[in-house]
Every structure is written in C-alpha cells, then in structure tokens.
Amino acid sequence: MDRKELKERNVAARKNVADLLGDMFMGIYHLDYKALKRVDWSNDFHIKYIYYGDLATIDFDRLTILVVLAHDRMIRVSIQGVGPQRMKIIFHQREKRKGSMMERCPTIEDHIKEIREYYD
C-alpha cells in the first residue's frame, strides 16, 4: 500500500469512527465537547476517545449499539478504564471480514456463532 492509499484509508477510518460515535450518541453534538476536542484524529492506527459515564447492554444500551455498529463498520473496539466512570474507547479500522485475528472483523452474526459454538 503506497502513501496515497494509506492516507485515503485513514481518512475513511476517521470518518467511520466519527459516524459511529455520532450514531451511538444520537448526534455527535451529544458527545462531551472537551473529550471530543482531545481526540487525536491524525493517528494512522487508532483513534482514542475518553468517555465519561456508563455503558450498558439493556436500558440505555449504548454498549450494545457500540458493539453492533462496530461490527457492521468493521471497526475493532477496545475499552480501558482510566478513572472513576471514565473509559478510553479505542477504535481500530479493519479492512476485511476474514483473515488473521489482527486484520479481520467478522460480522456480528458470525462472531456470535463462533462464541456460541465455543461455549456449547
């Protein structure tokens, strides 16, 4: 991949993350302005957003929304605690559905199937 292709991919990845955050919070204007201002959008490998609050699967289901949208958009998401009610959400854009663990992002349906097969 040459520099031009890498730059185009990274611009698309940043847009995908911004769109995911906007969808997750029902508009990017609902995100904490100060936290959004601290995001380093220029990083070529990942984007970090510090989130204040909680994430849940049901009732205020932002965690479920995050997981579903991330799989739909082929974005790997990791969450790290950084303080009381503060989480660092790290986004890595993936390029394909199949491949090694480091390069793929399966559909949510495929991933659910893998997890259920493992635990059955």
C-alpha positions as CSV (number, residue, x, y, z in Angstrom):
1,M,0.0,0.0,0.0
2,D,1.5,3.3,-1.0
3,R,1.3,6.6,0.9
4,K,-1.7,7.9,-1.1
5,E,-3.7,4.7,-0.5
6,L,-2.8,4.7,3.2
7,K,-3.9,8.3,3.6
8,E,-7.2,7.6,1.8
9,R,-7.8,4.6,4.0
10,N,-7.1,6.6,7.2
11,V,-9.4,9.4,6.2
12,A,-12.2,6.8,5.6
13,A,-11.4,5.2,9.0
14,R,-11.6,8.5,10.8
15,K,-14.9,9.3,9.2
16,N,-16.2,5.8,10.1
17,V,-15.3,6.4,13.8
18,A,-16.8,9.9,13.8
19,D,-20.0,8.4,12.3
20,L,-20.1,5.6,14.8
21,L,-19.8,7.9,17.7
22,G,-22.4,10.2,16.3
23,D,-24.8,7.3,15.8
24,M,-24.0,5.8,19.2
25,F,-24.9,9.1,20.9
26,M,-27.7,10.1,18.6
27,G,-25.7,13.0,17.2
28,I,-22.0,13.9,17.6
29,Y,-23.2,17.1,19.3
30,H,-24.2,15.0,22.3
31,L,-20.6,14.0,22.9
32,D,-18.6,15.7,25.6
33,Y,-17.1,18.7,23.8
34,K,-13.9,18.7,25.8
35,A,-13.3,15.0,25.3
36,L,-14.1,15.3,21.6
37,K,-11.6,18.2,21.4
38,R,-8.8,15.9,22.9
39,V,-9.3,13.2,20.3
40,D,-6.2,12.8,18.1
41,W,-7.8,12.3,14.7
42,S,-4.4,12.2,12.9
43,N,-3.3,8.9,14.3
44,D,-2.8,6.4,11.5
45,F,-3.5,3.3,13.5
46,H,-6.2,4.0,16.1
47,I,-8.5,6.7,17.5
48,K,-9.0,7.1,21.2
49,Y,-12.0,8.8,22.9
50,I,-12.3,9.2,26.6
51,Y,-15.9,8.6,27.7
52,Y,-17.4,9.7,30.9
53,G,-20.4,7.6,32.1
54,D,-21.5,4.0,31.9
55,L,-22.2,1.6,29.1
56,A,-24.9,-1.0,29.3
57,T,-26.5,-3.8,27.2
58,I,-30.1,-3.1,28.0
59,D,-31.8,0.2,29.2
60,F,-29.6,2.9,27.9
61,D,-28.0,0.3,25.6
62,R,-25.0,2.2,24.3
63,L,-22.7,-0.8,24.8
64,T,-24.9,-2.9,22.6
65,I,-25.2,-0.2,20.0
66,L,-21.4,0.3,20.1
67,V,-20.7,-3.5,19.5
68,V,-23.3,-3.9,16.7
69,L,-22.3,-0.7,14.8
70,A,-18.6,-1.6,15.2
71,H,-19.1,-5.0,13.7
72,D,-21.2,-3.5,10.9
73,R,-18.5,-1.0,10.1
74,M,-15.5,-3.3,10.6
75,I,-14.1,-1.4,13.5
76,R,-12.4,-3.2,16.3
77,V,-13.2,-1.5,19.7
78,S,-11.4,-1.9,23.0
79,I,-12.3,-0.3,26.2
80,Q,-9.9,0.5,29.1
81,G,-10.7,2.0,32.4
82,V,-8.9,5.3,33.1
83,G,-10.6,6.5,36.2
84,P,-13.9,6.6,38.1
85,Q,-16.6,6.4,35.4
86,R,-14.1,7.2,32.7
87,M,-13.2,4.8,29.9
88,K,-10.8,5.1,27.0
89,I,-12.6,3.7,23.9
90,I,-10.0,2.8,21.2
91,F,-11.1,2.3,17.6
92,H,-9.1,0.3,15.0
93,Q,-10.5,0.2,11.5
94,R,-10.3,-3.3,9.9
95,E,-10.3,-4.0,6.2
96,K,-11.7,-7.4,5.8
97,R,-14.1,-10.0,7.3
98,K,-11.8,-13.0,7.1
99,G,-8.1,-13.4,7.9
100,S,-5.9,-13.4,10.9
101,M,-7.1,-12.1,14.3
102,M,-5.1,-8.9,13.8
103,E,-6.6,-7.9,10.5
104,R,-10.2,-9.1,10.4
105,C,-13.6,-8.0,11.8
106,P,-16.3,-10.7,11.3
107,T,-19.9,-9.8,11.0
108,I,-21.7,-9.8,14.4
109,E,-23.7,-12.8,13.3
110,D,-20.5,-14.8,12.5
111,H,-18.9,-13.7,15.8
112,I,-22.0,-14.7,17.8
113,K,-22.0,-18.1,16.1
114,E,-18.3,-18.5,17.0
115,I,-18.9,-17.6,20.6
116,R,-21.9,-19.9,21.0
117,E,-20.1,-22.8,19.4
118,Y,-17.2,-22.3,21.8
119,Y,-19.4,-22.3,24.9
120,D,-21.8,-25.0,23.9
